Amino acid sequence: MPRTTHVAVILHILRNQPFGEIILKGIRDVLDERPSCEVEVFDPQGRAEEQVRALEHLKSGLDGLIVSPLDASVGPLLKTLRASGVRVVAVDNDIGDPDAQDALVMADNHSIGATLGLFMKEVMEGVGDIVEIRGIDGCPCHDRAAGFRRAISDQPRMRIIESCAGDWYYDLARESFASVLERHPHIDAVFAQNDEMARGALDAAAAVSREEALLVTGVDAVPGAFGIKLISRGRLAASCLNPPSGKQAALALLAALDGEPFQARTLLPTSILRSNDRIQSWQARRRR
């Protein structure tokens, strides 16, 4: 009988996060094919201190770990685990310390931000006031923001008039953007760093009859989640694909555990989905 392989999965957020659930499903689809794998899942709910607490709990008896590190504070513990023989695969966040993981699998978040910036530059014809809705501070948030800003940097008449926190959640984004709407009687567009926050912005705007005036974009665009549905309904103007990293991360972990070759760093490509109906109706309204 083969020895049991103990694997822990600690992502960034699972509760009320369709994207996190999709990553977890990809991991389980791969690991469940190996009956000797015993998988334990932790949800830190977006809090780095909870990730640290979970990692402290897992110091002994662990063979492999798939983790979405929330910030650099988890780095020392990851290095300690690696030194004890645990194979570590990081997903969706680069904390800038290659010694903290055997492999890293993530989307090219700078490219995601740049793609949406270029989209807005095209559709807005280089003119307009934009509100950014941020996720939890860290690599995905920082890189998406940097890519977006670089893409529009040559357009002096496009400006980000406010950046508010949504922490990846629908409810917080809706509340935050409702306050932004009160402060700004004129907004042209919203760059939300995930589709859940884009949905929050749309619903906040709809509640005060301002949705039709806004060009709203999101990130994730994964099958079965809200982004694609919002695009098909003509509410969300565009969303960039954030390719789920779960399957590739699990395959890299199994390769590391088996002593087989694996790629140390994998950047997953993106693409953009657009709602032509929403774009055209927004442009027509603007030109009246």
N, C-alpha and C positions, 0 to 999 in steps of 0.2 A: 504493500500500500504506500503510495507516494506521501512524502512529508507535506503537511499543510503549510501553505505560503500565506503569511499574514500581511495584508495590504490595507493601508488607511487612505481615505480620500477626504481631503479638507479643502473645499472650494471657498469662494469668497462669500456668496450668499445663495441659499437654496429656497428659503421661505418666500413665497410670492415673487419668485424670479423664474419665469419660463426658460430663459436662456441657461441659467444654472442647471435646471432640471434636464435640459437637452444635453449639456456636457456630461452630466452624471449618467444619463442613459447610454451615451456612447462608450463611457468607461465600463459600465456594467455589461454591455453587449459583448465586449471583448473578454473581460475577466471571467464572466460566467461560462465561457467556453472551456475554462480550465477548472475542473471540479476541485482541484487541490487548493484553489485560492479562497481564502476567507477574507471578505471585505467588510471593513468598518467605516461608516460615513459620519462625518462631523459637519455641522453647520455653524460657522462662527458669526453668521448674520452681519457680515460687513465690519466686524470689530477685530482689529489686530490683536488686542489683548486676549480675545477668546481663541484665536489661532495659537497663540503662545501657550495658553493653558492646555489646549488639546495636544499640542506637540509634547509638552512636559508629561502629560499622561501617557504618551505613547513611547516613552524612551526605551522601554524594554519589550522584547518579544516581537519586534516588527521587522519584516523583511523588505517591504517596499512602501513608498509613499507617493501619492499624486496630490500636489498642493497648488493652490492659487494664492501665492503670498501677497498679503495685503500691503505690507510695507517692509522696509529693511530690518525692522525689529525682529522678524522671524529668522533672519539670516544666520545668526550664531547658532540657533537651535538646529537648523537644517544642516549646518556644517558638522555639528556634534553627532547628529544621526548618521550622516555619511561616514564619519570617522569610525562609527561603531559597526559599519557594514551594511547599513540600510541604503537601498537604491532610491534616489529621489528624482522625480520628474515634476518640474514646475510648469504650470499652464497659465496663460493669459496675463502674466505680469513678470517683467524683468526687473529684479531689484538691484541689478548692476553688480552682482557678485557671482561669477561663474563657479566658484568653489562651493556654493550653496546647493548645487543641483548637478545631477548627471546629465540631464537633458532638459531643454526648454522648448515648449510648443505653444505658439501664440499667433494671433493675427498681427498683421502689419498695421498697427494702430495709427502710425503717422500717415500711412497711405490712405487709411479710412477717412481721417480728418481732411486730408488734402483733396480727396475725391469729392467730398461734400462741399468743400470750399469752392472748388472749380464748378461744381453744379450750380451753386448759388450765384457765383460770378456770372455764369452764362444766363441763367433764368432771370436774374435781377438786373442784368445789363449794366453791372458795375455800380449800381446806386441802391442804397437802402440802409436801414437801421436794423441790427440783428441782436437778438438775445440768445445767449448760450446757457444751456442747462447742463451742469456738470454732474458726473458720477462721483464716487468716492475718490479723493485725491490719491494719486499714484500713477503708475505707468499708463494704463489705458486712457485715463482721464487726461493726463499731461500730454501724451503723445497725440491724441486726437485733437486736443486744443491747439497744439503747436502746428500740426499739419494743416488744420483749417486756417489758422492765422497766416501761415506762409502762403497759402494758395490765394488769399485775397489781399495780400500785402501791397500789390501793385495797383490797387483800386482805392484811391483816397476818398471816394464818395461812398464806400462801403465801410461801416464801422460797427463794432460790437459795443452797444450802449450799456449793457449790463451782463454780468455772469452770475447766475444764481445756482445754489446747490440743490440737487435732487437725489444724490446718493444712490442712483440707479432705481429708485422706487417710484411707482406711479403716484401714490398718495402725497409724498413729500414734494414731488415735482409739481403736482397740481396746486398744492398750497403755495409753494414758492412763486410759481408763475402767476397765480392770482394776485399776489402782492405786486409783482412787476407790472402787471396790467394796470393796477391802480396808479402806479407812479409814472407810467408812460402812456399818454393818450395816443401816441403813434408808434407802432412797431411794424416793420415789414416782414420779418422772418425770424424763425427760431431754429437754432442748431442744437438739438438735444442729443446727448451722447449715447443714449440707447432708446429703443422703441417704447419701453415702458414710460420713460419720462416724456417722450414725444406725445404719447397718448394722454398723459396728465396735462400737458400744455394745451392740447386740442380741447379737452373737456373743460379746462378752466376758461379758455377763450369762448367756447360755445355757451357757457353759462352767462356771459355778459355780451353775447351777440357780436363777438369779434373774430370768430374762427375764419370766416370767409376772407378777411383782410390779411390773413397770415399764410406765409409759405413755411411749412414746418417739415423738417427732416429728422430722421432718426438713424439708429445703428442697430443691427442684428439681422433683420430680414431672413430669419430662419423659418422653414416650413412649419406650419401649425401654430406659430406665435402671432402676436398682435400686429406686428409691422406689416406683413404681407396683406393681412385682412384690411388694415387701414388704407393701404395703397389701392387695393382692389375696389374699395368703397369710395375712393376719390377724396379722402380726408388728408392722408399723409402724402406730401409731394414726392418724397424719395426716402429710401433707406439703403444704407451700405451693408452688404453682407459681412457679418462677423463670423467667420467659419468656426463652428464648434470644434474644440480641440480634444474632446474626450477620447475618441477612437485612437487618434495618433498618439496621444499621451499614454494610453494603456498599452499599445503595441510597443512603444519605446520602453516602458517599464518592464514588460515581459522579456524583451530582448536583453535589457540590462541584467535582469535576474538570471537569465539563462546563459549569460556570457557571450551573447551574440552581438554582431555589429549594430549600432544604432546611430542616428544623427544627433549631435549634441545640441543643435539649434535649428528649429523649424519655424519659418515664418509662413503662415497660411495666406494665400492670395484673397483679395476682395473683389467685389463687383458692385454695381449700383442698380437698384430697381427704381423705376420712375413711374409716376402717375401722370400721363400726358393730359388727362382730363383736368386734374387739379392744377397742373402748371398753366394750362391754357386759360382756365377760368380765373386764376389769380392774376395772370398778365392782362387779361381783358378788363378786369375790375380796376387794376392799377392805371390803365390808360384812359379811363373815362374822364 
